[in-house]
Amino acid sequence: MRKVKTTEIARILGISKATVSLALNGKPGVSSQTRQDILALKARLEQDNDMTDMSAPLYRQGQGIIKVVVVLNGKNIVQNNIIDLWTPVLIRTQEKVKGMGYTLGLTYFNPSKDSLQDLEGECNESTVAGVLVIGTELDENQSDLFRGISKPMIVYDCDYCEDQAPCVIVNNYRGTMQLADYLVHRNLYDIFYLSTEVNIFNMAERRRGFLDGMQKYRIAGGKERIIPLNLSIAHAKKQFHLWLEKNPLPEAFIMESYHISIACLQVLQERNIRVPEDVSLVGVDEIPDYLLAEYPLTVLRVPDIERIDWCMRLLHDEICNSAGLKASVRLNCELIERSSVKSPA
């Protein structure tokens, strides 16, 4: 029986090391299904010395280049110097591409600066087997951007181009609706939403889910309950300080992204506001433990790594059977409960 590392389980399942550690140590904060998956995988890895990647399907070996096109619209989301979430996604992409027998080709494309004709030429070369578009920063008016690409294509993180190619996205709308349900079921109705000032597909879907959640429970205020904060943590902190000086503290905040969570946590700590005694918090996207201050934060985990696994699975199917039925994938988020939300009275 071999010794299995936490990092190995986390990599295969596409989850955080912290989640694996909680499950293996019998601690709360992990869903029963995730805990079951972790323990089952650990047992299987311990019994098999040759197992390397349980998550990889047994595909026919691929050939050629997978062209990964990263769309940059200057929104500082994909390439962000606060916390680098793109590198783990790129590493996973490299692993999946190599594991399927392809070669990775990476291109960064700014629609306002770079030549679309040159991009189409690169993607349509005979050596290219398929194209993976990272559409995190795509605008809705750019839905026709890639019609000139004739190779099999999958779009990651956005459904604006779904009439051209299958897409793999997260069900952000359902996720923030779930957070509204979660808070209301704990008798918390005075809920505000801390948003970014960036308008991309994922954030727009999260805000839509929040607004529909407020409408579902007939909580007045609607868009007035959304507080936009700057993408910079330093600026977001200043804005949040000012808002707290002018407004009464609500019962709960939903925080739209990891950097909003960091700014909010730091401000509350600086103002000696207790969590969850004074205010309850839930965040979207997990952030590293060392940035959580003293608050074990309840979060909606966004399946970033799993999206890449599905992208490569669908893209390989497109390459092998381009005339077959096309299917997009919408992945649900996982609610990880910790201790930042007040228990029901």
N, C-alpha and C positions, 0 to 999 in steps of 0.2 A: 504493500500500500504506500503510495507516494504522498508527500506533503503537498497540499494544494494552497496556493497563495490567494489572499483576498483580491489582489489586483487581477489575477487570472480569471476569477469568477466574474468580477466587475466588467472586464473587457468582453468576455463572451456574451454576457447578458445585456451589455450596453447600459449598465447602471453605475452609480457612484460607489467608491470603496466604502464610504461611510454607511451606505445602505446595507452592503454586504456584511460589514462589521456588526451593525445592529442586529441583523438576522442571526448571524452565527453565535452571538453572545446572548441571544434570547431577550433582547431589549425591545421596548415599544418604539413606534415610529415607522414600522414597515407593514404594508398590507399583508394579509394572510396568504394571498396568491404569490406575491413576490417572495415572501419568506419560504414558502413551499418550493418555489423554483430554485432558489439559492441552495437550500439544503439538498434537494434532489441532484442538482448539478455537482455539488461538492462530493456527494457519495459516488457519483458516476466517474468523476475525475480521479478520485482516490483509487478506484478499481482498475483504471485503464492507463497504463504508462505511455501509450502511444497517442492519446487523444490530444489534439492541439486546438481545434476550433469547433465546438459543439454547435455553434450558431450557423456555420457555413453549410448550405445545402449541397447535395452531390450533383453539381452541374457538369454538363459536358464542357470540357476545357475550351476556353475562348481564345481567339486570336485577334491581333491588331491593337489599335489604340483606343482607349476610352478618353475622349476629350472632355475635360471638366471645365466649363465656362462659368466663371464667377462674375456675376453682374455687380458693378459698383456704381451707385448713383450718388456718391458723396454723402451718404447718410450715416456713415461711421458706425454701422451695425456689424457687418461682417469683419472688418478690420478695425478693432477697437482696442486701444491701449490700456483700458481700465482692467478688464479681465479678458483673456484670450480664449473665447469659446470656439473660434474657428479652427485652431490647430488640432484639437482632438477630433473634430469632424474630418479634417483633411487626412489625418493619420489613419482613421478608420476607412476612409475612401481608398487610400493607398493599399491598405491590407486587403480589402475586398477585391479591388481591381487585380492585384497581383495574385491573390488566391484563386481567381477564376481564369488565370492565364493571360490576362490582357496587360498592356502597358499604359501607364498614366500619362496623359498630356494635360498640363494645366495652363489656362489662359484667363487673365483678368481683363474684363471688358467694361469700359465706361461708354455708354451709348452717346453721351454728349461730346466725347473727345475722340473715340476710336472709330476706325472704319468698319462698318457693318459688312461691307463687301469682302474685306480681308478676312473677317471672322468666318463668314460663310465659306470662303475658299478653304480655310484651315479645316473646318468641320466636315467639308464634303470631300476631302482627299481620300484616295483609294485605301490608304492605310488605316483610316479611322473606322472602327467598328460601330461606335455609338457615341452619343453626346449626353452628358449630364449637366444640366443648367442649374446653378445655384441661384435661385430667384428671390432670395431673402429681401433684396433691396429693389426689386422690380416695381415699377409703377403700373397702375391699372391701364394707363394709356399706351403702355408698351407691349400690349398683349399680342401684337402682330410682329414683334421684333424678330422672331426666329423662323418665319415662314420660309425663308430661303435655305434652311438647312434640310437636306434630303435624307440624312442618316437617321437611324432609330434614335429617339430622344426621350428623356425623362426630365421633368422639372421638379426640383427640390424646393420646398418651403413656400410655395405660392401656387394658386390655381388660376391666375389670370390668363395663362396660355393653355388651359385645359382642352380647348377645341383643336389645338395643334398636336399636343402630346400628353400622355398620362402624367399625373403629378403625384407627389407624396407630400402630404401636409399633416400638420397637427390640428386636432379639433379644438382650437383655442376658444371658439365660441362656447362649446359645451363645457370646457374647462372652467371659465369664469362664471358660467351659470351654476356649475357645481359648487364653486366657492360661495356664491350667494346662498344656495341651499344650505350649505354647511353652516354658515354663520346664523342664518335665520332659525335653523333648527336648534341653535344654542341660545335662542331668544335675544339675538343681537340684530336690531333693525336699523339703527343709526349708523349706516355704513357709507364710507367715502372711498373713492378709487383714486389712487395716486398713479398718474399715467406719465408716459414720456411725451415729448413734443414732436416725436417722429411719427410720421404717418406711413406705415408699411402694412402689408397684408396681415401679418400676425397680430400686430397691435390693434389694428382696426377690428379684427375679429374678437379680440379679448374685450374691447370696449363695448362692442355690440352685445356680447354675452352678458356683461355687467348690467347694461341698460335694460335688457330684457329680463334679467333677474330682478331688478328693482321694480319693473312693471308687474312681473308675476306676483310679487308680494305687496303690490300697491304702496310701495315706499315712495313718497313724494320727493320731488327734486330733480330726478332724471339727470340731464347733462350737468346740472349745477353741482352734482355730487362727484364729478370728475375734476381732479386737480392736476393740471399739466405742469410737469417739472422738466427742467433742462436735462439733456443727455449727460452733461458733465456732473459728476457727483458733487463737486464743490459748489457749483451753481444751484444744483437741485437742493442741497442742504440750506443754502441761503433763502431760497424760495419757500421751502417748507417751514423754516424758522418764522418767516414773516406771516405765513398763513396761520400758524399756531398762535401767534401773538394777536391776530385779529378775529379768530374764530374759536368757539368752544370745542373741546376735545370730543370727538364722536365715540361711539362704542367700539368701532372697528375700522381698520383700513385694509383694503386689498391693494397690493403693490404689483404693478404691471410687469416689472422686469427685475433682473438681478441687481442692476445698478440703482434702481429706485429703492429696492429693499435695503441696500447698503446705506444709502443716504438717509432713509427713514430711521433705521436702527441707530445710526450715529447721532442723529438729532434728538431722538427720544432719550438716549443715554445722556447726552449733554444737558438736557432739560430735566433730568431726574424723573422722567415719566416711566412708570412701572408697566411691564408687560408680563402677564395679561391683566394685572389688577386694575390698571387705569385705562388701558386700551388693548384690544385684541388685534393681532396681526396675522395675515396670511400673504404669502408671496407667490409669484409665478416664476419658475426657474430656480433650481437649486444653486446655492453659492457656497464656496469653500467654508469649512467650519471656522477657520481662523478669521474670517470676516464677519462672523455672526455676533461678535461681542459676547454678551452674556445671555443672549436669548436663543434658545433652541426653537428655530422658526418652523412653523407649519407651512408647507409649500406644496404647490402643484408642480410635480416634476415633469418637465417637457422632454419627450423621448428623442433627443437630438441624434444619438448614435443609431437608434433603431430606424430612423428615417433613412439613413444611408444604406443600411442593410436592405431595406425594402426597395430603395432606388436601384441598387445593383441587381437585385433579383428581377425586378420588372424590366430593367434595361437589357439584361441578358436574354430574357424571354422575348423581348422585342427584336433583338439581333437574330435570334435563332428562328423566330416565327413572326416576322413583321406583318404578315397578313392575318394573324390571329386576332382574337378578341382583345381589345385594349381595356385596361382597368387602372383606375387611380386608387390611391390608398389614403385614408384619413385615420390617423392614429390618435387614440385617446391618451390623455395625461393621467398621471398617478398622483392621488392625494396622499401626502406623507404627513401624518399627524405627529406633532410634537407638543410643546407646552406653551405656545404663544397665543392660544385662544382660550378665553374664559369658559369653564364648564357651565352647562345649563344650571340655572338656579333651581 
